[in-house]
Amino acid sequence: MIQINEAMNLVVPVVSDEAGVKVWAYHTPISRQIFESNYRVLAATKASLMGRGAVYMMDSGPLIAALTLHDEGMREAGARGSYAKDGKTVIDEATPALMAEIRRLTMVLVPGPGGWDLLPIESAVAAGKIDAEEQAETESAIVFFTCICALASKAERKKQASSTASLLKGSITSLSPMEFADSLPSSTKAAPSAQPVVSSVPS
């Protein structure tokens, strides 16, 4: 698959204290194929967040982006006529599939005995490394990032990605997950427990 921009990987803090970041999330942007399958709901989510003004979008947006995506997904499903057999209950299969892909593309870096361990985000919750609320906040921040950057023009995407990452107190990196782990302060090298995923962003 064509790699549009190698420097578009997002890293954001998940758990922090006065001493610094204790747990990081590393997200590989969605592929062009995934974008083309979900552009309507991503655009609708961005429009919904922007519709209440810049302050609302920048302040509340990262926390409610995933919930807004769910709401817009239900509206899109209803508009497509996707209903249960009762003819009343809306069935949205596309948005849960998009969220599953976002989770697949998101790894969590946690302190381990050998340095930094690399875990899928759901495995990090199961292992007690982060809690469900931290998972939800991280995923929502990534949805926010995706809505902004996937819908930016190619010429503006890197600028939009950097500014959005900064808003999320994170950054954009061209490093792989393991390379990023090795770049973090540690007395020993990390021992990743999962392989990085390969994807791309839409052009």
GROMACS elastic network, one bead per residue, 0.5 to 0.9 nm:
[ bonds ]
;  ai    aj funct       b0    kb
    1    31     6  0.83725   500
    1    32     6  0.88667   500
    1   198     6  0.88823   500
    1   199     6  0.74072   500
    1   200     6  0.74011   500
    2    32     6  0.87662   500
    2   199     6  0.85358   500
    2   200     6  0.68795   500
    2   201     6  0.89253   500
    3     6     6  0.64800   500
    3    31     6  0.88440   500
    3   199     6  0.72833   500
    3   200     6  0.51513   500
    3   201     6  0.73265   500
    4     8     6  0.89583   500
    4   154     6  0.87104   500
    4   200     6  0.61131   500
    4   201     6  0.60753   500
    4   202     6  0.71525   500
    4   203     6  0.65844   500
    5     8     6  0.59357   500
    5     9     6  0.89771   500
    5   158     6  0.82494   500
    5   174     6  0.86903   500
    5   200     6  0.72642   500
    5   201     6  0.70702   500
    5   203     6  0.89972   500
    6     9     6  0.74287   500
    6   173     6  0.82759   500
    6   174     6  0.55000   500
    6   175     6  0.84790   500
    6   200     6  0.79764   500
    7    10     6  0.87358   500
    7   158     6  0.79953   500
    7   172     6  0.64865   500
    7   173     6  0.52283   500
    7   175     6  0.76052   500
    8    28     6  0.74562   500
    8    29     6  0.68859   500
    8   157     6  0.87425   500
    8   158     6  0.70828   500
    8   161     6  0.70160   500
    8   162     6  0.85569   500
    8   172     6  0.57291   500
    8   173     6  0.62580   500
    8   174     6  0.65052   500
    8   200     6  0.85565   500
    8   201     6  0.78961   500
    9    26     6  0.71139   500
    9    27     6  0.57643   500
    9    29     6  0.62612   500
    9   171     6  0.83811   500
    9   172     6  0.54822   500
    9   173     6  0.52668   500
    9   174     6  0.62187   500
    9   175     6  0.77519   500
    9   176     6  0.82673   500
   10    25     6  0.79798   500
   10    26     6  0.57755   500
   10    27     6  0.50530   500
   10    28     6  0.66170   500
   10    29     6  0.76370   500
   10   142     6  0.82283   500
   10   145     6  0.85005   500
   10   161     6  0.82526   500
   10   162     6  0.89535   500
   10   165     6  0.68884   500
   10   170     6  0.72206   500
   10   171     6  0.60183   500
   10   173     6  0.64200   500
   10   174     6  0.89831   500
   11    24     6  0.67213   500
   11    25     6  0.55141   500
   11    27     6  0.63282   500
   11   165     6  0.77568   500
   11   169     6  0.89754   500
   11   170     6  0.54664   500
   11   171     6  0.55145   500
   11   172     6  0.63016   500
   11   173     6  0.72380   500
   11   180     6  0.89670   500
   12    23     6  0.88819   500
   12    24     6  0.57905   500
   12    25     6  0.53182   500
   12    26     6  0.67842   500
   12    27     6  0.84783   500
   12   138     6  0.79576   500
   12   141     6  0.86662   500
   12   142     6  0.88149   500
   12   165     6  0.74277   500
   12   168     6  0.67079   500
   12   169     6  0.64059   500
   12   171     6  0.66625   500
   12   172     6  0.89237   500
   13    16     6  0.67548   500
   13    21     6  0.60723   500
   13    22     6  0.77623   500
   13    23     6  0.61480   500
   13    25     6  0.61771   500
   13   138     6  0.83129   500
   13   168     6  0.82972   500
   13   169     6  0.70437   500
   13   170     6  0.64052   500
   14    21     6  0.75898   500
   14    22     6  0.76062   500
   14    23     6  0.52904   500
   14    24     6  0.52804   500
   14    25     6  0.62333   500
   14   108     6  0.83576   500
   14   130     6  0.80032   500
   14   134     6  0.64971   500
   14   135     6  0.79876   500
   14   137     6  0.82677   500
   14   138     6  0.64564   500
   15    20     6  0.87661   500
   15    21     6  0.60182   500
   15    22     6  0.53246   500
   15    24     6  0.71209   500
   15   130     6  0.77450   500
   15   134     6  0.76537   500
   16    19     6  0.76132   500
   16    20     6  0.55239   500
   16    22     6  0.52576   500
   16    23     6  0.69851   500
   16    24     6  0.89395   500
   17    20     6  0.53890   500
   17    21     6  0.64925   500
   17    22     6  0.72961   500
   18    21     6  0.84486   500
   19    22     6  0.83949   500
   21    24     6  0.70071   500
   22   109     6  0.87117   500
   22   110     6  0.70218   500
   22   111     6  0.72330   500
   23   108     6  0.70137   500
   23   109     6  0.57213   500
   23   110     6  0.50267   500
   23   111     6  0.72362   500
   23   129     6  0.83293   500
   23   130     6  0.81512   500
   24   107     6  0.84186   500
   24   108     6  0.56724   500
   24   109     6  0.50320   500
   24   110     6  0.68400   500
   25   106     6  0.67118   500
   25   107     6  0.57088   500
   25   109     6  0.61516   500
   25   110     6  0.89303   500
   25   121     6  0.79415   500
   25   138     6  0.75460   500
   26   105     6  0.82213   500
   26   106     6  0.56288   500
   26   107     6  0.51282   500
   26   108     6  0.61192   500
   26   109     6  0.74737   500
   26   177     6  0.66318   500
   26   180     6  0.86999   500
   27    30     6  0.89716   500
   27   102     6  0.80131   500
   27   103     6  0.86096   500
   27   104     6  0.89996   500
   27   105     6  0.56738   500
   27   107     6  0.63925   500
   27   108     6  0.87237   500
   27   142     6  0.75791   500
   27   177     6  0.86945   500
   28    31     6  0.89238   500
   28   102     6  0.84436   500
   28   105     6  0.53413   500
   28   106     6  0.65616   500
   28   107     6  0.87053   500
   28   196     6  0.87978   500
   28   197     6  0.72128   500
   28   198     6  0.72906   500
   28   199     6  0.64775   500
   28   200     6  0.74792   500
   28   201     6  0.86355   500
   29   102     6  0.80866   500
   29   105     6  0.72183   500
   29   106     6  0.89578   500
   29   146     6  0.72607   500
   29   150     6  0.83207   500
   29   199     6  0.65822   500
   29   200     6  0.58973   500
   29   201     6  0.55237   500
   29   202     6  0.88328   500
   30    33     6  0.81464   500
   30    34     6  0.61529   500
   30    35     6  0.66344   500
   30   101     6  0.77140   500
   30   102     6  0.70563   500
   30   105     6  0.74789   500
   30   146     6  0.78056   500
   30   150     6  0.81447   500
   30   199     6  0.62766   500
   30   200     6  0.58937   500
   30   201     6  0.54992   500
   30   202     6  0.76619   500
   31    34     6  0.52330   500
   31    35     6  0.62094   500
   31    36     6  0.86698   500
   31   198     6  0.89972   500
   31   199     6  0.53080   500
   31   202     6  0.61249   500
   32    36     6  0.60949   500
   32    37     6  0.86000   500
   32   150     6  0.88388   500
   32   199     6  0.85872   500
   32   200     6  0.64531   500
   32   201     6  0.54547   500
   32   203     6  0.70328   500
   33    36     6  0.52094   500
   33    37     6  0.63277   500
   33    38     6  0.87796   500
   33   201     6  0.89215   500
   33   202     6  0.77125   500
   34    37     6  0.51229   500
   34    38     6  0.62638   500
   34    39     6  0.83227   500
   34    98     6  0.76030   500
   34   101     6  0.83996   500
   34   201     6  0.89916   500
   34   202     6  0.85287   500
   35    38     6  0.51688   500
   35    39     6  0.54043   500
   35    42     6  0.83117   500
   35   150     6  0.72074   500
   35   151     6  0.89402   500
   35   201     6  0.78037   500
   35   202     6  0.63078   500
   36    39     6  0.54343   500
   36    40     6  0.84800   500
   36   202     6  0.79499   500
   37    40     6  0.81176   500
   37    94     6  0.85167   500
   37    98     6  0.89622   500
   38    41     6  0.57262   500
   38    42     6  0.62806   500
   38    43     6  0.86523   500
   38    94     6  0.76288   500
   38    95     6  0.79423   500
   38    98     6  0.74232   500
   39    42     6  0.50530   500
   39    43     6  0.58980   500
   39    44     6  0.83910   500
   39   147     6  0.89137   500
   39   150     6  0.84742   500
   39   151     6  0.79661   500
   40    43     6  0.52035   500
   40    44     6  0.60550   500
   40    45     6  0.85328   500
   40    73     6  0.88637   500
   40    76     6  0.79461   500
   41    45     6  0.59913   500
   41    46     6  0.85481   500
   41    69     6  0.67574   500
   41    70     6  0.88241   500
   41    72     6  0.60021   500
   41    73     6  0.57783   500
   41    75     6  0.88805   500
   41    76     6  0.69148   500
   41    95     6  0.79306   500
   42    45     6  0.51166   500
   42    46     6  0.62384   500
   42    47     6  0.86089   500
   42    69     6  0.70688   500
   42    72     6  0.84420   500
   42    73     6  0.88294   500
   42   143     6  0.86086   500
   42   146     6  0.78700   500
   42   147     6  0.53895   500
   42   148     6  0.87416   500
   42   150     6  0.83518   500
   42   151     6  0.79417   500
   43    46     6  0.51344   500
   43    47     6  0.60985   500
   43    48     6  0.85485   500
   43   147     6  0.67640   500
   43   148     6  0.88237   500
   43   151     6  0.71059   500
   44    47     6  0.50487   500
   44    48     6  0.60561   500
   44    49     6  0.86429   500
   44    68     6  0.89685   500
   44    69     6  0.79836   500
   44    72     6  0.63516   500
   44    73     6  0.86509   500
   44    76     6  0.89233   500
   45    48     6  0.51046   500
   45    49     6  0.62859   500
   45    50     6  0.85963   500
   45    65     6  0.72107   500
   45    66     6  0.87541   500
   45    68     6  0.59343   500
   45    69     6  0.53514   500
   45    70     6  0.87369   500
   45    71     6  0.83976   500
   45    72     6  0.61676   500
   45    73     6  0.86035   500
   45   144     6  0.87100   500
   45   147     6  0.70940   500
   46    49     6  0.52304   500
   46    50     6  0.60817   500
   46    51     6  0.84104   500
   46    57     6  0.88625   500
   46    65     6  0.83004   500
   46    68     6  0.88205   500
   46    69     6  0.86794   500
   46   144     6  0.78675   500
   46   147     6  0.56798   500
   46   148     6  0.69165   500
   46   151     6  0.87853   500
   47    50     6  0.50528   500
   47    51     6  0.57656   500
   48    51     6  0.51348   500
   48    52     6  0.73665   500
   48    57     6  0.89578   500
   48    68     6  0.75423   500
   48    72     6  0.84209   500
   49    52     6  0.63004   500
   49    53     6  0.77101   500
   49    54     6  0.85325   500
   49    56     6  0.73367   500
   49    57     6  0.52456   500
   49    58     6  0.88060   500
   49    60     6  0.85519   500
   49    61     6  0.61870   500
   49    64     6  0.87211   500
   49    65     6  0.75740   500
   49    68     6  0.78038   500
   50    53     6  0.54118   500
   50    54     6  0.63050   500
   50    56     6  0.76241   500
   50    57     6  0.56021   500
   50    58     6  0.88863   500
   50    61     6  0.85921   500
   51    54     6  0.83447   500
   51    56     6  0.87895   500
   51    57     6  0.82504   500
   52    55     6  0.80633   500
   52    56     6  0.59712   500
   52    57     6  0.70420   500
   53    56     6  0.55271   500
   53    57     6  0.62616   500
   53    58     6  0.87523   500
   54    57     6  0.50339   500
   54    58     6  0.60065   500
   54    59     6  0.82844   500
   55    58     6  0.53123   500
   55    59     6  0.57806   500
   55    60     6  0.80120   500
   56    59     6  0.52700   500
   56    60     6  0.54519   500
   56    61     6  0.66111   500
   57    60     6  0.56680   500
   57    62     6  0.77358   500
   58    61     6  0.54867   500
   58    62     6  0.71153   500
   58   167     6  0.76235   500
   59    62     6  0.72209   500
   59    63     6  0.82036   500
   60    63     6  0.55237   500
   60    64     6  0.62685   500
   60    65     6  0.82776   500
   61    64     6  0.53503   500
   61    65     6  0.54573   500
   61    68     6  0.88963   500
   61   140     6  0.85557   500
   61   141     6  0.80642   500
   61   144     6  0.67112   500
   62    65     6  0.55519   500
   62    66     6  0.82520   500
   62   137     6  0.77848   500
   62   138     6  0.86915   500
   62   140     6  0.58837   500
   62   142     6  0.78687   500
   62   143     6  0.77743   500
   62   144     6  0.54106   500
   62   145     6  0.80004   500
   62   167     6  0.89379   500
   62   168     6  0.75252   500
   63    66     6  0.76156   500
   63    67     6  0.84228   500
   63   136     6  0.85663   500
   63   137     6  0.59834   500
   63   138     6  0.84934   500
   63   140     6  0.57806   500
   63   141     6  0.63834   500
   63   144     6  0.83695   500
   64    67     6  0.52201   500
   64    68     6  0.60372   500
   64    69     6  0.85163   500
   64   137     6  0.84015   500
   64   140     6  0.63855   500
   64   141     6  0.82886   500
   64   144     6  0.83922   500
   65    68     6  0.50017   500
   65    69     6  0.60189   500
   65    70     6  0.86257   500
   65   139     6  0.88159   500
   65   140     6  0.52526   500
   65   141     6  0.69680   500
   65   142     6  0.85071   500
   65   143     6  0.59544   500
   65   144     6  0.53340   500
   65   147     6  0.86010   500
   66    70     6  0.62860   500
   66    71     6  0.87342   500
   66    99     6  0.85241   500
   66   136     6  0.81912   500
   66   137     6  0.86804   500
   66   139     6  0.70521   500
   66   141     6  0.78643   500
   66   142     6  0.85035   500
   66   143     6  0.58902   500
   66   144     6  0.74985   500
   67    70     6  0.50794   500
   67    71     6  0.63337   500
   67    72     6  0.87027   500
   67   140     6  0.76639   500
   68    71     6  0.50085   500
   68    72     6  0.61021   500
   68    73     6  0.83542   500
   69    72     6  0.51619   500
   69    73     6  0.59110   500
   69    74     6  0.86195   500
   69    95     6  0.74469   500
   69   143     6  0.79165   500
   70    74     6  0.63215   500
   70    75     6  0.87767   500
   70    92     6  0.88069   500
   70    95     6  0.65491   500
   70    96     6  0.81021   500
   71    74     6  0.52693   500
   71    75     6  0.64640   500
   71    76     6  0.87844   500
   72    76     6  0.61226   500
   72    77     6  0.85396   500
   72    95     6  0.88734   500
   73    76     6  0.50478   500
   73    77     6  0.61097   500
   73    78     6  0.85602   500
   73    92     6  0.64769   500
   73    93     6  0.87118   500
   73    94     6  0.73888   500
   73    95     6  0.56505   500
   73    96     6  0.88392   500
   74    77     6  0.50501   500
   74    78     6  0.61318   500
   74    79     6  0.85872   500
   74    90     6  0.66785   500
   74    91     6  0.72928   500
   74    92     6  0.56959   500
   74    95     6  0.82034   500
   75    78     6  0.50943   500
   75    79     6  0.61761   500
   75    80     6  0.86697   500
   75    90     6  0.84686   500
   75    92     6  0.87494   500
   76    79     6  0.50575   500
   76    80     6  0.62824   500
   76    81     6  0.87339   500
   76    82     6  0.87931   500
   76    92     6  0.80759   500
   77    80     6  0.50699   500
   77    81     6  0.63354   500
   77    82     6  0.52368   500
   77    83     6  0.78790   500
   77    90     6  0.66161   500
   77    91     6  0.65020   500
   77    92     6  0.53284   500
   77    93     6  0.81721   500
   77    94     6  0.81884   500
   78    81     6  0.50067   500
   78    82     6  0.55883   500
   78    83     6  0.69937   500
   78    89     6  0.88591   500
   78    90     6  0.57660   500
   78    91     6  0.76686   500
   78    92     6  0.80794   500
   79    82     6  0.75657   500
   80    83     6  0.88336   500
   81    90     6  0.79752   500
   81    91     6  0.88944   500
   82    87     6  0.88237   500
   82    89     6  0.85475   500
   82    90     6  0.59171   500
   82    91     6  0.55005   500
   82    92     6  0.70142   500
   83    86     6  0.75012   500
   83    87     6  0.54776   500
   83    88     6  0.62221   500
   83    89     6  0.54213   500
   83    91     6  0.52047   500
   83    92     6  0.83828   500
   84    87     6  0.55764   500
   84    88     6  0.66932   500
   84    89     6  0.53167   500
   84    90     6  0.62721   500
   84    91     6  0.61416   500
   85    88     6  0.78867   500
   85    89     6  0.79901   500
   86    89     6  0.66386   500
   87    90     6  0.80388   500
   92    95     6  0.64186   500
   92    96     6  0.74670   500
   93    96     6  0.57788   500
   93    97     6  0.64091   500
   93    98     6  0.89265   500
   94    97     6  0.51531   500
   94    98     6  0.62670   500
   94    99     6  0.88046   500
   95    99     6  0.62142   500
   95   100     6  0.85399   500
   96    99     6  0.50454   500
   96   100     6  0.61070   500
   96   101     6  0.86441   500
   97   100     6  0.50074   500
   97   101     6  0.63008   500
   97   102     6  0.87140   500
   98   101     6  0.50973   500
   98   102     6  0.62676   500
   98   103     6  0.86891   500
   99   103     6  0.61807   500
   99   104     6  0.85462   500
   99   139     6  0.83690   500
   99   143     6  0.84335   500
  100   103     6  0.50890   500
  100   104     6  0.61691   500
  100   105     6  0.87133   500
  101   105     6  0.62526   500
  101   106     6  0.87035   500
  102   105     6  0.51514   500
  102   106     6  0.63372   500
  102   139     6  0.77380   500
  102   142     6  0.78917   500
  102   143     6  0.79296   500
  103   106     6  0.50695   500
  103   107     6  0.79227   500
  103   120     6  0.76163   500
  103   121     6  0.65763   500
  103   122     6  0.75954   500
  103   139     6  0.74412   500
  104   107     6  0.77668   500
  104   120     6  0.70815   500
  104   121     6  0.79965   500
  104   122     6  0.89863   500
  104   197     6  0.80096   500
  105   120     6  0.82840   500
  105   196     6  0.83632   500
  105   197     6  0.62843   500
  105   198     6  0.82502   500
  105   199     6  0.80936   500
  106   119     6  0.87920   500
  106   120     6  0.63783   500
  106   121     6  0.61420   500
  106   139     6  0.84916   500
  106   142     6  0.88245   500
  106   197     6  0.86026   500
  107   118     6  0.63962   500
  107   119     6  0.54694   500
  107   121     6  0.53561   500
  107   122     6  0.88585   500
  107   124     6  0.86360   500
  107   177     6  0.78359   500
  107   194     6  0.84503   500
  107   196     6  0.79917   500
  108   117     6  0.80098   500
  108   118     6  0.56783   500
  108   119     6  0.51466   500
  108   120     6  0.60099   500
  108   121     6  0.54778   500
  108   123     6  0.88410   500
  108   124     6  0.67397   500
  109   116     6  0.59901   500
  109   117     6  0.55324   500
  109   119     6  0.64632   500
  109   120     6  0.89073   500
  109   124     6  0.87425   500
  109   177     6  0.84685   500
  109   181     6  0.70910   500
  109   192     6  0.84387   500
  110   115     6  0.84697   500
  110   116     6  0.54643   500
  110   117     6  0.52703   500
  110   118     6  0.66094   500
  110   119     6  0.77355   500
  110   124     6  0.81653   500
  110   129     6  0.70079   500
  110   130     6  0.89282   500
  111   114     6  0.81033   500
  111   115     6  0.58795   500
  111   117     6  0.60836   500
  111   118     6  0.89901   500
  111   129     6  0.89726   500
  111   190     6  0.84005   500
  112   115     6  0.51178   500
  112   116     6  0.51986   500
  112   117     6  0.54759   500
  112   190     6  0.74847   500
  112   191     6  0.76822   500
  113   116     6  0.78233   500
  113   117     6  0.84706   500
  113   188     6  0.88252   500
  113   190     6  0.84356   500
  113   191     6  0.84382   500
  114   117     6  0.77656   500
  114   186     6  0.89214   500
  114   187     6  0.86207   500
  114   188     6  0.59767   500
  114   189     6  0.61742   500
  114   190     6  0.53779   500
  114   191     6  0.57979   500
  115   181     6  0.83892   500
  115   182     6  0.85097   500
  115   185     6  0.88284   500
  115   186     6  0.58435   500
  115   187     6  0.69958   500
  115   188     6  0.52924   500
  115   189     6  0.52376   500
  115   191     6  0.64817   500
  115   192     6  0.89965   500
  116   178     6  0.89571   500
  116   181     6  0.61203   500
  116   182     6  0.78963   500
  116   184     6  0.83056   500
  116   186     6  0.77688   500
  116   188     6  0.86483   500
  116   189     6  0.72509   500
  116   191     6  0.61236   500
  116   192     6  0.68952   500
  117   181     6  0.80800   500
  117   190     6  0.59182   500
  117   191     6  0.53153   500
  117   193     6  0.60117   500
  117   194     6  0.84951   500
  118   124     6  0.88126   500
  118   177     6  0.77394   500
  118   178     6  0.77100   500
  118   181     6  0.80399   500
  118   190     6  0.82663   500
  118   191     6  0.74121   500
  118   193     6  0.52271   500
  118   194     6  0.58986   500
  118   195     6  0.81951   500
  118   196     6  0.88796   500
  119   122     6  0.80678   500
  119   123     6  0.60696   500
  119   124     6  0.58060   500
  119   192     6  0.74047   500
  119   193     6  0.59666   500
  119   194     6  0.59266   500
  119   195     6  0.89183   500
  120   123     6  0.52106   500
  120   124     6  0.62747   500
  120   125     6  0.89198   500
  120   193     6  0.88108   500
  120   194     6  0.72440   500
  121   124     6  0.50785   500
  121   125     6  0.65805   500
  121   126     6  0.88403   500
  121   130     6  0.86201   500
  121   135     6  0.71484   500
  122   125     6  0.51579   500
  122   126     6  0.62746   500
  122   127     6  0.86365   500
  122   135     6  0.78716   500
  123   127     6  0.60058   500
  123   128     6  0.85179   500
  123   129     6  0.86046   500
  124   127     6  0.51397   500
  124   128     6  0.62654   500
  124   129     6  0.51356   500
  124   130     6  0.59810   500
  124   131     6  0.83029   500
  124   135     6  0.88193   500
  125   128     6  0.50880   500
  125   129     6  0.58258   500
  125   130     6  0.50611   500
  125   131     6  0.55101   500
  125   132     6  0.64901   500
  125   134     6  0.88130   500
  125   135     6  0.72776   500
  126   129     6  0.76654   500
  126   130     6  0.83124   500
  126   131     6  0.84658   500
  127   130     6  0.78842   500
  128   131     6  0.64766   500
  130   133     6  0.82544   500
  130   134     6  0.61536   500
  130   135     6  0.68825   500
  131   134     6  0.53390   500
  131   135     6  0.63088   500
  131   136     6  0.87743   500
  132   136     6  0.61504   500
  132   137     6  0.86426   500
  133   136     6  0.50352   500
  133   137     6  0.61435   500
  133   138     6  0.85029   500
  134   137     6  0.51551   500
  134   138     6  0.60590   500
  134   139     6  0.85315   500
  135   138     6  0.51686   500
  135   139     6  0.60924   500
  135   140     6  0.85043   500
  136   139     6  0.52035   500
  136   140     6  0.60601   500
  136   141     6  0.85916   500
  137   140     6  0.51207   500
  137   141     6  0.61872   500
  137   142     6  0.86855   500
  138   141     6  0.51327   500
  138   142     6  0.63061   500
  138   143     6  0.87176   500
  139   142     6  0.50303   500
  139   143     6  0.62034   500
  139   144     6  0.86306   500
  140   144     6  0.62139   500
  140   145     6  0.86340   500
  141   144     6  0.50212   500
  141   145     6  0.62437   500
  141   146     6  0.86189   500
  141   168     6  0.70286   500
  142   146     6  0.60472   500
  142   147     6  0.85854   500
  143   147     6  0.61385   500
  143   148     6  0.86766   500
  144   147     6  0.52488   500
  144   148     6  0.64087   500
  144   149     6  0.86911   500
  144   164     6  0.84731   500
  145   148     6  0.53156   500
  145   149     6  0.60263   500
  145   150     6  0.81240   500
  145   161     6  0.72625   500
  145   164     6  0.62561   500
  145   165     6  0.72107   500
  145   168     6  0.85362   500
  146   149     6  0.52960   500
  146   150     6  0.54190   500
  146   151     6  0.79098   500
  146   161     6  0.88991   500
  147   150     6  0.57802   500
  147   151     6  0.62329   500
  147   152     6  0.86991   500
  148   151     6  0.57596   500
  148   152     6  0.64576   500
  148   157     6  0.86733   500
  148   160     6  0.70941   500
  148   161     6  0.76455   500
  148   164     6  0.75662   500
  149   152     6  0.51061   500
  149   153     6  0.83035   500
  149   156     6  0.86510   500
  149   157     6  0.57334   500
  149   158     6  0.80126   500
  149   160     6  0.60254   500
  149   161     6  0.56529   500
  149   164     6  0.81246   500
  149   201     6  0.86607   500
  150   153     6  0.81537   500
  150   157     6  0.76521   500
  150   201     6  0.66897   500
  150   202     6  0.61558   500
  150   203     6  0.81978   500
  151   157     6  0.82374   500
  151   202     6  0.82710   500
  152   155     6  0.80469   500
  152   156     6  0.60209   500
  152   157     6  0.51775   500
  152   158     6  0.88822   500
  152   160     6  0.71652   500
  152   161     6  0.89372   500
  152   203     6  0.88339   500
  153   156     6  0.52281   500
  153   157     6  0.57227   500
  153   203     6  0.72865   500
  154   157     6  0.51421   500
  154   158     6  0.77593   500
  154   202     6  0.83175   500
  154   203     6  0.57329   500
  155   158     6  0.74508   500
  155   159     6  0.83533   500
  156   159     6  0.54850   500
  156   160     6  0.60970   500
  156   161     6  0.85617   500
  157   160     6  0.50427   500
  157   161     6  0.59013   500
  157   162     6  0.85327   500
  158   162     6  0.61298   500
  158   163     6  0.86166   500
  158   172     6  0.87599   500
  159   162     6  0.52673   500
  159   163     6  0.62405   500
  159   164     6  0.85269   500
  160   163     6  0.52789   500
  160   164     6  0.59711   500
  160   165     6  0.84046   500
  161   164     6  0.52073   500
  161   165     6  0.59702   500
  161   166     6  0.84942   500
  161   171     6  0.84474   500
  161   172     6  0.70291   500
  162   165     6  0.51462   500
  162   166     6  0.61365   500
  162   167     6  0.86977   500
  162   170     6  0.87582   500
  162   171     6  0.64348   500
  162   172     6  0.59946   500
  163   166     6  0.50529   500
  163   167     6  0.63116   500
  163   168     6  0.87745   500
  163   171     6  0.85827   500
  164   167     6  0.50390   500
  164   168     6  0.63992   500
  164   169     6  0.87311   500
  164   170     6  0.84741   500
  164   171     6  0.84855   500
  165   168     6  0.50061   500
  165   169     6  0.62733   500
  165   172     6  0.65325   500
  166   170     6  0.53327   500
  166   171     6  0.59401   500
  166   172     6  0.86545   500
  167   170     6  0.73595   500
  168   171     6  0.81419   500
  173   176     6  0.81418   500
  173   180     6  0.80475   500
  174   180     6  0.88026   500
  175   178     6  0.78619   500
  175   179     6  0.54969   500
  175   180     6  0.55512   500
  176   179     6  0.50501   500
  176   180     6  0.60227   500
  176   181     6  0.85171   500
  176   196     6  0.71114   500
  177   180     6  0.51163   500
  177   181     6  0.61679   500
  177   182     6  0.86755   500
  177   192     6  0.87767   500
  177   195     6  0.83969   500
  177   196     6  0.60998   500
  177   197     6  0.88367   500
  178   182     6  0.61964   500
  178   183     6  0.86606   500
  178   190     6  0.77896   500
  178   191     6  0.86002   500
  178   192     6  0.67947   500
  178   195     6  0.84178   500
  178   196     6  0.76229   500
  179   182     6  0.50295   500
  179   183     6  0.62975   500
  179   184     6  0.89922   500
  180   183     6  0.50083   500
  180   184     6  0.66437   500
  181   184     6  0.54250   500
  181   185     6  0.86339   500
  181   186     6  0.89893   500
  181   189     6  0.82158   500
  181   190     6  0.64492   500
  181   192     6  0.84179   500
  182   185     6  0.79199   500
  182   186     6  0.79179   500
  182   188     6  0.88327   500
  182   189     6  0.61913   500
  182   190     6  0.63499   500
  183   186     6  0.84206   500
  185   188     6  0.89245   500
  186   189     6  0.68965   500
  186   190     6  0.79907   500
  192   195     6  0.74438   500
